[in-house]
């Protein structure tokens, strides 16, 4: 049997890239990490535009309970954050790892990238969270009222 060349499955790029991993983490490559490291950013906010399927990664300097802690690799090659709850919030199908090009938006002061529609799951992927919550609360209102009455009765 002769020699066979191994083909790498991971492709490196010098363009800013974000990787959404099947482990539930989001990672920025070295090019994207440099901007955060230069400003000593420790936390970011994740923003979601349900209409355009765009994600915003907004660096912040003040503490915010909604923010995510950024972890830098020891060699400065990447930065990452745990984003399982965010994946669930946007109905992202994270069964596989995917890379997406990310661009810096000067006007908004954040990185922006688009998630393809086919990576979003469920009927609710096209709807905003408010629409889903409103629909769910209107269906459950009678049940909630009954539970509240029962709870009030038990506490009296």
C-alpha positions in Angstrom: 0.0 0.0 0.0 1.4 3.4 -1.0 1.5 6.7 0.9 -1.6 8.8 1.0 -1.7 12.6 1.7 -3.8 13.5 4.7 -6.3 16.3 3.9 -6.9 18.7 6.8 -10.5 19.3 7.6 -9.9 22.5 9.5 -9.0 25.4 7.2 -7.1 28.3 8.7 -7.8 31.8 7.5 -6.4 35.3 8.3 -9.8 36.8 7.8 -11.8 37.5 11.0 -14.0 34.4 11.6 -16.3 33.2 14.3 -16.8 29.5 14.9 -20.0 28.2 16.5 -19.0 24.8 18.0 -21.1 21.8 18.6 -19.8 21.9 22.2 -21.9 25.0 22.8 -19.0 27.5 22.6 -18.4 30.4 20.3 -14.8 31.1 19.3 -13.2 34.1 17.5 -10.0 33.5 15.5 -6.8 35.4 15.9 -7.8 38.2 13.5 -11.0 38.8 15.3 -9.5 38.4 18.7 -6.9 41.1 18.2 -9.4 44.0 18.4 -10.7 42.7 21.7 -7.3 42.1 23.2 -6.0 45.5 22.2 -8.8 47.1 24.3 -8.5 44.5 27.1 -12.2 43.5 26.6 -13.3 41.0 29.3 -17.0 40.8 28.5 -19.4 41.0 25.5 -23.1 41.3 24.9 -24.6 39.0 22.3 -27.3 40.6 20.1 -29.8 38.8 17.8 -31.7 40.2 14.9 -34.4 37.6 14.1 -35.4 39.2 10.8 -31.9 39.2 9.2 -30.5 36.2 11.3 -27.6 38.4 12.3 -25.6 38.1 15.5 -23.8 41.0 17.1 -20.9 40.6 19.4 -20.6 43.9 21.3 -17.6 44.5 23.6 -18.5 46.3 26.8 -16.3 47.8 29.5 -18.9 48.0 32.4 -20.4 45.0 34.2 -23.7 43.8 32.8 -25.6 40.8 34.0 -26.5 39.9 30.4 -22.9 39.8 29.3 -20.7 36.8 28.5 -17.1 36.5 29.8 -14.5 36.3 27.1 -11.7 33.7 27.6 -8.5 34.2 25.7 -6.2 31.4 24.7 -2.7 31.4 26.3 -1.1 32.1 23.0 -3.5 34.8 21.9 -4.7 32.8 18.9 -8.4 32.9 19.8 -11.0 34.1 22.2 -14.1 32.1 23.3 -17.2 32.1 25.3 -19.8 29.6 26.4 -23.0 30.2 24.4 -25.3 27.3 25.0 -28.2 29.5 26.2 -27.8 31.9 23.3 -27.9 28.9 20.8 -31.2 27.8 22.4 -32.5 31.4 22.4 -32.0 31.8 18.6 -33.0 28.2 17.9 -29.6 27.4 16.4 -28.9 23.8 15.3 -25.5 23.2 16.9 -25.1 19.5 16.1 -22.0 20.4 14.0 -19.3 23.0 14.1 -19.5 25.8 11.5 -17.4 28.9 10.7 -18.8 32.2 9.7 -17.1 35.3 8.4 -17.4 38.1 10.9 -17.0 41.9 10.1 -16.5 44.8 12.4 -19.3 47.4 12.3 -17.8 50.8 13.3 -21.2 52.5 13.6 -22.4 50.0 16.1 -19.1 49.2 17.7 -19.5 45.4 17.3 -18.7 42.3 15.3 -21.6 41.2 13.1 -22.2 37.9 11.3 -25.1 36.1 9.6 -26.4 32.7 10.4 -27.9 30.9 7.3 -31.6 30.1 7.7 -30.9 26.3 7.3 -28.9 26.4 10.5 -31.9 27.6 12.5 -34.4 24.9 13.6 -38.1 24.8 14.3 -41.1 26.8 13.2 -40.2 29.6 15.7 -36.9 30.3 13.9 -38.6 32.9 11.7 -40.5 34.5 14.5 -39.2 36.9 17.2 -39.1 35.8 20.8 -41.8 38.3 21.6 -44.2 36.8 19.1 -43.6 33.3 20.5 -43.9 34.5 24.1 -47.1 36.4 23.4 -48.7 33.4 21.7 -47.6 31.1 24.5 -48.9 33.4 27.2 -52.3 33.8 25.6 -52.7 30.1 25.4 -51.6 29.5 29.0 -53.5 32.4 30.6 -56.5 30.2 31.8 -54.1 27.6 33.2 -52.0 30.3 35.0 -55.1 31.9 36.5 -56.2 28.5 37.8 -52.8 27.8 39.2 -52.7 31.2 40.9 -56.1 30.6 42.5 -55.0 27.2 43.7 -51.8 28.6 45.1 -53.7 31.4 46.9 -56.2 28.9 48.3 -53.3 26.7 49.7 -51.6 29.7 51.4 -54.7 31.0 53.1 
